[in-house]
Amino acid sequence: MPAVQYTVWPDDLHGHRFTVKLVIEKPDPAGQIIAMPTWIPGSYLIRDFSKQIETITAFTSVKKTELRKLIPLERLDNDRWRLPKNIGSCEIITTVYAFDQSVRTAYLDQNRGFFNPTSLCLGVQGQAHLPCSLAIAPPADQALAQWDVQCTLTPVKTDSNGFGFYLAKNYDDLIDHPIALGHFDVIEWEVFGTNHTMVIQGLSSEQSELLNKKRLADDLRNICAETIRLFEPHKPKAPFSRYLFIVNTALEGYGGLEHRSSTVLLCKRDQLPYLDHDPKKPKKSYEEFLGLCSHEYIHAWLVKRIEAKAFQPYDLGQRNYTRLLWLFEGFTSYYDDLQLVRSKCISEKRYLELLANTWNSVLRNPGRLKQSVADSSFDAWTKYYQIDENTPNAVVSYYAKGSLIALGLDLLMRHHSMGKYSLDDVMRSLWKEHGKKDVGVNQYALDITITSVMGPSFNKTWHTFKKNYIEGTLDVPLQLWLPQIAGIEVAQKQSGFVEELKLALGIRFTESGGWLKLSHVLDGGLAQQAGLAPNDLISSINSQRVTGQRLDQVLASLQKAKHLTIQYFRQDQGYQANIPLKLIAPPQYELRTSNVS
């Protein structure tokens, strides 16, 4: 057996608790330290997973001639414990509460189980490089005896349902394999000799019967094939022996988390395709789901193998900083939809619509003029992942603007080389020189890669581009480059008076007890000029009662108005503001063409 062994029991389904045993065969004689990770790779926020540990107890390992003895544990801080000196082989048993539907942590009830090992498995300081085993036990309830295990860990001794022993190369390998338990709808396909599987939970029996598995398999096969060809165009081959999509469907929720040979996805049940849907009229929600699959699949190359030097290795006890998330997430966001149109899962028209939506969403946020994507990457831990009422005014999305940067760079490369080179060549070079060789990407790697692809004649263009749009806060001038380089028609979006006034007001809101409650007030908008702030309740505009349902009707009546009179409440005190009505709003664009490569 390995020197480090884990066993996980889904013990208390109704109380949502896993029991976890960690066996350390050779603890550090000076006093072994064990630690729970504070964050999970791919999600840049300190989450303090140790807060879900309800009990933790240490014992000497049981031998035939000895009784198990309790060992004292010294608490060092929120996440770390220390064992006594010279104790020999020992085991630590924890109970962990698990009731988080997200893709990042752990969940357990009578219907399913799921966990990332970062949420359950304590790390053994100084022994993280050693091989370790994970034993997964079935639930004790006989009614759930037919639960299955789905994961991509290497099985050593498992039963027909997948329960039993698995082996990991080391702790980093262990935590890169999420594990799902329960009943699944299973979809399988093969791409260039590599098996791919999607397992889906959360559907009713009726939904399972109607699930269009063939369509999912066909679409995902095409997407995966295009992605493999992106990185290996001459001899297409995936860098893994098997790939697993773990999908949890729910009433609400959306997101994904990447791993080297799998991904975990959360989506709404109605985002999946069903047999009673018209295949000639694809739902936008299904296209969104395919985009999520595409995004996380690309991450198997860009992030998990073409990796930031700052993450080699991950330090899960503290924040790991990099200024390159605009590259890793932004470029992935550019390619996720591009791969959909390349694989013919969406039309060229729909692709341009999605591109315009991303572009317009970036232009609507004043934060893009204050924070560069390089700074946004560095500040992800405290700003992007900790959103508040001022986030749109202070933060730029390294996902969204990063995707526009990728597009802009792709256009300039194609133009400069007269179509000979593109961003695809940069991706292939990064894969060859970094991903395949396990050489981390530092702040200079992209400079070197672009020069190697394009030659020194492109350096001035690249460094100006980098200064303006990556390290600086200028808007990427796609309205100039798309028509000149790609032949794509760019037009100002004709939204009508109501939509233009909404943009000019600069508010985002929720409905709260019949009131319009402001969640965000954007810099430079009419609402901010009127003195409104987040959490204010708007009662009327120009003496007309305002609710979420009545807002469009009220705004439509103001076409000939020259002033806005807004009545609102803050902390139960009433206020009134009067300002000139001016339709000053950020530009919004539409894209049209019949030529998308």
C-alpha positions in Angstrom: 0.0 0.0 0.0 1.2 3.6 -0.6 2.6 5.6 2.4 -0.5 7.8 2.3 -4.0 6.3 2.1 -7.4 7.9 2.0 -10.8 6.2 2.5 -14.1 8.1 1.9 -17.5 6.9 3.2 -20.8 8.6 2.2 -21.9 8.0 5.8 -24.7 10.3 6.7 -26.8 11.0 3.6 -29.6 12.9 5.4 -27.1 14.9 7.5 -24.9 15.5 4.4 -21.7 14.2 5.9 -18.8 12.3 4.5 -16.4 10.3 6.8 -12.8 10.4 5.7 -9.9 8.4 7.0 -6.3 9.3 6.3 -3.6 6.8 7.0 0.0 8.0 7.2 2.4 5.0 7.3 5.5 7.1 8.1 4.7 10.4 9.8 7.5 13.0 10.2 9.3 12.1 13.4 9.6 15.8 14.2 5.8 16.1 14.3 3.8 15.6 11.1 1.7 18.5 9.9 -1.5 17.9 8.0 -3.5 20.6 6.2 -6.8 21.2 4.4 -6.5 23.2 1.2 -7.8 26.8 1.4 -8.7 26.9 -2.4 -9.2 24.7 -5.4 -7.2 25.2 -8.6 -9.2 27.0 -11.3 -11.2 29.0 -8.8 -9.2 31.9 -7.4 -10.8 32.6 -4.1 -9.8 31.5 -0.6 -12.6 29.2 0.4 -11.3 27.8 3.7 -12.5 24.2 3.1 -11.6 23.3 6.7 -14.7 25.2 7.9 -16.8 22.2 6.9 -14.8 19.8 9.1 -17.1 19.0 12.0 -14.8 16.5 13.9 -11.2 15.4 13.6 -9.5 12.7 15.6 -6.2 10.9 15.4 -5.3 7.4 16.4 -2.4 5.0 16.3 -2.9 2.5 13.5 -4.6 -0.7 14.5 -2.4 -3.8 14.7 -3.4 -7.4 15.5 -1.8 -7.3 19.0 -2.5 -3.7 19.9 -5.5 -1.6 20.7 -6.1 1.7 18.9 -4.9 4.7 20.9 -6.1 8.3 20.7 -3.4 10.7 19.6 -3.6 14.4 20.6 -3.7 16.9 17.7 -2.2 20.4 18.0 -4.2 23.0 16.1 -1.8 25.4 14.3 -4.3 27.6 12.5 -7.6 27.3 10.7 -6.3 24.8 8.2 -3.4 23.0 9.8 -2.9 20.4 12.6 0.3 18.8 14.0 0.7 15.3 15.3 3.1 14.5 18.2 6.7 13.5 17.6 7.7 9.9 16.9 4.2 8.3 16.8 4.7 5.8 14.0 1.9 4.8 11.7 -1.3 6.6 12.4 -4.8 7.5 11.0 -6.8 10.7 11.1 -10.6 10.5 10.9 -12.7 13.5 10.0 -16.4 14.1 9.4 -17.0 16.7 6.7 -20.3 18.5 6.0 -21.1 18.5 2.3 -24.1 20.4 0.9 -22.8 22.7 -1.7 -24.3 22.3 -5.2 -21.3 24.1 -6.9 -18.6 22.4 -9.0 -15.9 23.4 -6.5 -16.7 21.6 -3.3 -18.7 18.6 -2.1 -22.3 17.5 -1.9 -24.2 14.5 -0.4 -27.8 13.6 0.0 -30.0 10.5 -0.6 -30.0 11.2 -4.3 -26.3 11.7 -5.1 -22.8 12.3 -3.8 -20.0 14.4 -5.2 -16.7 15.7 -4.0 -13.5 17.3 -5.1 -10.7 15.8 -2.9 -9.6 19.3 -2.0 -12.8 19.4 0.1 -12.3 16.1 1.9 -8.7 15.0 1.8 -6.1 16.5 4.2 -2.7 17.0 2.7 0.4 15.5 4.4 3.1 18.1 4.5 6.4 16.9 3.1 4.8 13.8 1.5 2.6 15.5 -1.2 5.0 14.1 -3.8 4.4 10.5 -2.8 1.9 8.1 -4.5 -1.4 7.8 -2.5 -4.5 5.7 -2.7 -8.2 6.5 -2.4 -10.8 4.0 -1.4 -14.4 4.9 -2.0 -16.9 3.0 0.0 -20.6 2.5 -1.0 -23.4 4.0 1.1 -24.5 1.7 3.9 -28.2 2.1 2.9 -29.0 -1.1 0.9 -31.6 0.8 -1.1 -28.7 2.7 -2.7 -26.6 -0.3 -3.3 -26.7 0.3 -7.1 -25.0 3.7 -6.9 -22.1 4.0 -9.4 -18.8 5.8 -9.1 -17.7 8.1 -11.9 -14.1 9.5 -12.0 -10.9 9.3 -14.0 -8.6 8.1 -11.2 -6.6 5.0 -12.0 -8.6 2.0 -10.6 -6.7 -0.7 -8.8 -9.3 -2.9 -7.2 -12.9 -1.9 -7.8 -16.3 -3.7 -8.1 -18.7 -3.5 -11.0 -20.1 -0.2 -9.7 -16.7 1.4 -9.3 -16.4 1.3 -5.5 -13.0 0.2 -4.2 -9.4 1.3 -4.5 -7.9 3.9 -6.8 -4.3 5.1 -7.1 -3.0 8.7 -7.6 0.6 9.6 -8.6 0.7 12.2 -5.8 -1.5 14.6 -3.9 -1.7 17.1 -6.9 -2.9 14.2 -9.0 -5.4 13.1 -6.4 -7.1 16.5 -6.2 -7.3 16.8 -10.0 -10.0 14.0 -10.2 -13.5 15.0 -9.0 -15.7 12.1 -8.0 -19.4 11.6 -8.5 -21.6 9.0 -6.9 -25.2 7.9 -7.7 -27.2 7.1 -10.8 -26.3 8.6 -14.2 -27.5 9.0 -17.7 -24.4 8.0 -19.6 -23.4 9.2 -23.1 -20.3 7.9 -24.8 -18.4 8.7 -28.0 -14.9 8.3 -29.5 -12.7 11.0 -31.0 -9.4 10.0 -32.7 -9.2 6.8 -30.7 -9.9 8.4 -27.3 -13.0 7.5 -25.3 -15.1 10.3 -24.1 -18.0 10.0 -21.6 -20.7 12.4 -20.3 -22.5 11.4 -17.1 -25.6 13.4 -16.1 -27.4 13.6 -12.8 -30.5 15.4 -11.6 -33.0 14.6 -14.3 -36.4 13.1 -13.7 -37.3 9.7 -15.1 -39.3 11.5 -17.8 -36.5 13.8 -18.7 -34.1 10.9 -18.9 -36.3 9.1 -21.3 -36.6 12.2 -23.5 -32.9 13.2 -23.3 -31.5 13.4 -26.9 -28.3 11.4 -26.2 -27.5 11.0 -29.9 -27.6 14.8 -30.5 -25.4 15.4 -27.4 -22.9 12.7 -28.6 -22.8 14.0 -32.2 -22.3 17.7 -31.2 -19.8 16.9 -28.5 -17.8 14.6 -30.8 -17.5 17.4 -33.3 -16.5 20.0 -30.7 -13.9 17.7 -29.2 -12.5 16.8 -32.6 -12.1 20.5 -33.6 -10.3 21.2 -30.3 -7.9 18.2 -30.7 -7.2 19.4 -34.3 -6.6 22.9 -33.0 -3.6 21.8 -31.0 -2.6 18.7 -33.1 -3.7 19.5 -36.7 -1.4 17.0 -38.5 -1.7 13.9 -36.3 -4.8 14.6 -34.1 -4.4 12.9 -30.7 -5.7 13.9 -27.3 -3.2 14.2 -24.3 -5.3 11.9 -22.2 -6.4 8.3 -22.5 -10.0 9.1 -21.5 -12.1 12.2 -20.8 -15.1 12.5 -18.5 -17.8 15.3 -18.4 -19.6 15.1 -15.0 -22.8 17.1 -15.3 -25.2 18.0 -12.5 -28.5 19.5 -13.6 -30.5 21.7 -11.3 -33.3 24.2 -11.3 -30.8 27.1 -11.3 -27.1 27.3 -11.7 -24.4 27.4 -14.3 -20.7 26.9 -14.3 -17.7 24.6 -14.8 -14.4 23.6 -13.4 -11.5 22.2 -15.4 -9.3 19.2 -14.7 -6.6 17.3 -16.7 -8.9 14.5 -17.9 -12.3 15.6 -16.8 -14.6 18.5 -16.0 -17.5 19.2 -13.7 -20.4 21.1 -15.1 -23.5 22.6 -13.5 -26.4 23.6 -15.7 -30.2 24.0 -15.7 -32.2 21.0 -16.8 -33.8 22.8 -19.7 -30.4 23.6 -21.2 -30.0 20.0 -22.4 -31.5 18.8 -25.7 -34.6 16.6 -25.6 -36.3 14.5 -28.3 -39.4 16.8 -28.3 -37.2 19.8 -29.3 -37.1 20.9 -32.9 -33.6 20.1 -34.2 -33.9 22.8 -36.8 -34.5 25.5 -34.1 -31.7 25.0 -31.6 -32.4 26.6 -28.2 -30.0 29.3 -27.2 -29.8 27.7 -23.8 -28.5 24.5 -25.3 -25.9 26.4 -27.3 -24.9 28.0 -24.1 -24.4 24.5 -22.6 -22.3 23.5 -25.5 -20.2 26.6 -25.1 -19.6 25.6 -21.5 -18.5 22.1 -22.6 -16.2 23.6 -25.2 -14.7 26.1 -22.7 -13.8 23.5 -20.1 -12.6 21.0 -22.7 -10.1 23.5 -24.1 -8.8 24.0 -20.6 -7.5 20.4 -20.7 -4.8 22.0 -22.9 -4.8 25.7 -22.0 -4.6 25.9 -18.1 -4.1 22.2 -17.1 -1.1 21.6 -19.4 -0.1 24.9 -20.9 0.1 26.2 -17.3 1.1 29.4 -15.5 4.6 29.2 -14.1 3.1 30.7 -10.9 1.1 27.5 -10.4 4.0 25.1 -10.7 3.4 23.8 -8.1 0.1 25.0 -6.6 0.4 26.3 -3.1 -3.0 25.5 -1.7 -2.3 27.2 1.6 -2.3 30.8 0.2 -3.2 32.9 -2.8 -1.1 32.2 -5.9 -0.7 35.3 -8.0 -0.4 35.6 -11.8 -1.0 38.5 -14.2 -1.8 36.0 -17.0 -5.4 34.9 -16.4 -6.5 37.1 -19.4 -4.4 34.6 -21.5 -5.6 31.4 -19.9 -9.3 32.3 -19.4 -9.6 35.0 -22.1 -8.1 33.0 -24.9 -10.2 30.0 -23.9 -13.3 32.2 -23.9 -12.4 33.3 -27.4 -12.0 29.8 -28.7 -15.0 28.2 -26.9 -17.6 29.8 -29.2 -15.2 29.8 -32.2 -15.0 26.0 -31.9 -18.8 25.8 -31.9 -19.0 27.5 -35.3 -16.1 25.5 -36.6 -17.8 22.3 -35.6 -21.0 23.5 -37.2 -22.9 23.4 -33.8 -23.9 27.0 -34.3 -24.3 29.1 -37.4 -22.0 32.0 -38.5 -24.9 34.4 -37.7 -25.3 33.1 -34.2 -21.5 33.2 -33.6 -21.5 36.9 -34.6 -24.4 37.5 -32.3 -22.5 35.9 -29.4 -19.4 37.9 -30.2 -21.4 41.1 -30.3 -23.0 40.2 -26.9 -19.5 39.8 -25.3 -18.2 43.0 -26.9 -21.3 45.0 -25.8 -21.2 43.6 -22.2 -17.5 44.8 -21.9 -18.4 48.3 -23.2 -21.2 48.6 -20.7 -18.9 48.4 -17.7 -17.0 51.5 -16.7 -14.5 49.4 -14.8 -12.8 48.6 -18.2 -11.4 52.1 -18.2 -9.8 51.8 -14.8 -8.4 48.3 -14.6 -6.2 46.5 -17.1 -6.8 42.8 -17.7 -3.3 42.1 -16.4 -4.2 43.9 -13.1 -7.6 42.1 -13.1 -5.8 38.8 -13.4 -3.6 39.6 -10.4 -6.5 41.0 -8.4 -8.8 38.0 -9.2 -8.6 36.8 -5.6 -10.0 40.0 -4.0 -11.9 41.7 -6.8 -13.2 39.4 -9.6 -14.1 36.6 -7.3 -15.5 38.9 -4.6 -18.1 40.8 -6.5 -19.9 43.7 -4.8 -22.1 46.6 -5.8 -19.1 48.6 -7.2 -17.6 45.8 -9.3 -18.9 47.0 -12.7 -17.3 50.4 -11.9 -13.9 49.1 -10.8 -13.2 45.7 -12.4 -12.8 44.5 -16.0 -13.5 40.8 -16.8 -10.3 39.0 -17.9 -12.7 36.4 -19.4 -14.7 38.8 -21.6 -12.1 41.5 -22.5 -9.5 38.7 -22.7 -11.6 37.1 -25.4 -11.7 40.4 -27.3 -8.0 40.7 -26.9 -7.6 37.2 -28.4 -9.8 38.2 -31.3 -8.0 41.5 -31.9 -4.6 39.7 -31.9 -5.9 37.0 -34.2 -7.1 39.7 -36.7 -3.7 41.6 -36.6 -1.7 38.4 -37.1 -3.8 37.4 -40.1 -3.5 40.9 -41.6 0.2 41.2 -41.0 1.0 37.8 -42.4 -1.5 38.1 -45.3 -3.4 35.1 -43.9 -0.4 32.9 -43.5 -0.5 32.8 -39.6 -3.2 33.2 -37.0 -3.7 32.8 -33.3 -4.1 29.1 -34.0 -0.4 29.0 -34.6 0.4 30.7 -31.3 -1.8 28.1 -29.5 0.1 25.2 -31.2 3.4 26.7 -30.4 2.5 27.2 -26.7 1.3 23.5 -26.7 4.5 22.3 -28.3 7.0 24.4 -26.2 5.1 24.5 -22.9 2.2 22.0 -22.6 4.1 19.0 -23.9 7.3 19.8 -22.1 5.6 20.8 -18.8 7.4 24.2 -18.9 5.4 26.9 -17.1 4.3 30.0 -18.9 5.8 33.2 -17.4 5.3 36.8 -18.3 7.7 36.7 -21.2 6.5 33.4 -22.8 3.9 34.8 -25.0 6.3 37.5 -26.3 8.7 34.8 -27.3 6.0 32.6 -28.8 4.5 35.4 -31.0 8.0 36.3 -32.2 8.7 32.7 -33.1 5.5 32.5 -35.1 5.4 35.9 -36.7 9.0 36.9 -36.9 10.6 40.2 -35.5 8.7 42.3 -38.0 5.5 41.9 -35.9 7.2 42.9 -32.6 6.3 46.6 -32.8 2.7 45.8 -33.5 2.6 43.3 -30.7 4.2 45.4 -28.1 2.0 48.4 -28.9 -1.0 46.1 -28.7 0.1 44.7 -25.4 0.8 48.1 -23.9 -2.6 49.5 -25.0 -5.0 46.7 -24.4 -3.4 44.2 -22.0 -1.3 46.4 -19.6 -3.4 49.5 -20.5 -7.1 50.2 -20.4 -7.9 51.2 -23.9 -10.9 49.6 -25.7 -9.9 47.0 -28.3 -10.9 48.9 -31.6 -12.8 46.0 -33.1 -15.0 48.5 -35.0 -12.0 49.3 -37.1 -10.3 45.9 -37.4 -13.3 43.7 -38.1 -14.4 45.5 -41.3 -10.8 46.2 -42.5 -9.3 42.8 -41.8 -12.2 40.3 -41.6 -14.7 41.9 -43.9 -17.3 41.9 -41.1 -19.8 44.7 -41.1 -20.0 46.6 -37.8 -23.0 48.8 -37.2 -24.3 50.8 -34.2 -27.0 48.8 -32.6 -30.4 50.3 -33.1 -32.0 49.7 -29.7 -34.9 52.2 -29.6 -35.5 54.9 -27.1 -36.4 52.6 -24.1 -33.2 50.6 -24.4 -31.1 53.6 -25.0 -32.5 55.3 -21.9 -31.9 52.2 -19.8 -28.2 52.3 -20.9 -28.1 56.0 -20.2 -29.6 55.5 -16.7 -26.8 53.1 -15.8 -28.6 51.0 -13.4 -29.0 47.3 -12.6 -31.8 46.2 -10.4 -33.9 43.5 -8.8 -37.5 43.4 -7.9 -38.0 43.6 -4.1 -41.4 43.5 -2.6 -42.9 45.5 -5.5 -40.0 48.0 -5.5 -37.2 48.6 -8.0 -34.2 47.9 -5.9 -30.8 49.0 -7.3 -28.0 46.5 -7.2 -25.5 48.6 -9.2 -25.2 52.2 -10.2 -22.8 52.8 -13.0 -20.3 55.6 -13.2 -21.4 58.4 -15.4 -25.0 57.3 -15.8 -28.0 59.5 -15.2 -28.9 57.6 -12.0 -25.5 58.3 -10.4 -25.8 62.0 -11.5 -29.1 62.1 -9.7 -27.5 60.8 -6.5 -28.9 57.3 -6.5 -26.8 54.5 -5.0 -27.0 50.7 -4.6 -29.8 49.4 -2.4 -31.9 52.5 -3.1 -35.6 51.8 -3.8 -37.0 53.8 -6.8 -40.7 54.6 -6.2 -41.5 56.8 -9.3 -40.0 58.5 -12.3 -41.7 61.7 -13.5 -44.6 61.0 -11.1 -45.2 57.5 -12.5 -45.0 54.4 -10.2 -42.1 52.2 -11.2 -41.8 48.4 -10.8 -39.9 45.9 -12.7 -42.9 45.1 -14.9 -43.8 48.8 -15.4 -40.3 50.1 -16.1 -40.4 49.9 -19.9 -43.9 51.4 -20.0 -42.8 54.3 -17.9 -39.6 55.0 -19.8 -41.5 54.8 -23.1 -43.7 57.7 -22.0 -40.6 59.9 -21.5 -39.7 60.4 -25.2 -40.6 64.1 -25.2 -39.5 64.8 -21.6 -36.5 67.1 -21.0 -36.0 66.3 -17.3 -36.1 63.3 -15.1 -37.7 63.5 -11.6 -36.8 60.4 -9.7 -38.3 59.7 -6.3 -36.6 57.1 -4.2 -36.0 55.8 -0.7 -32.7 55.1 1.1 -32.8 53.6 4.6 -36.6 54.3 4.7 -36.1 58.0 4.1 -37.5 59.6 0.9 -35.6 61.7 -1.6 -36.2 63.4 -4.9 -33.7 64.2 -7.7 -34.2 66.3 -10.8 -31.7 66.1 -13.7 -31.8 66.8 -17.5 -32.6 63.9 -19.6 -29.7 63.1 -21.9 -29.2 59.9 -23.8 -25.5 59.5 -23.3 -24.7 55.8 -23.3 -21.8 53.5 -24.2 -21.8 52.4 -27.9 -23.4 49.0 -28.7 -22.7 47.1 -31.9 -24.2 44.6 -34.2 -22.1 42.3 -36.5 -23.1 41.0 -39.9 -21.2 38.9 -42.5 -21.4 35.7 -44.4 -17.7 34.9 -44.2 -16.5 33.5 -40.9 -13.5 31.1 -41.0 
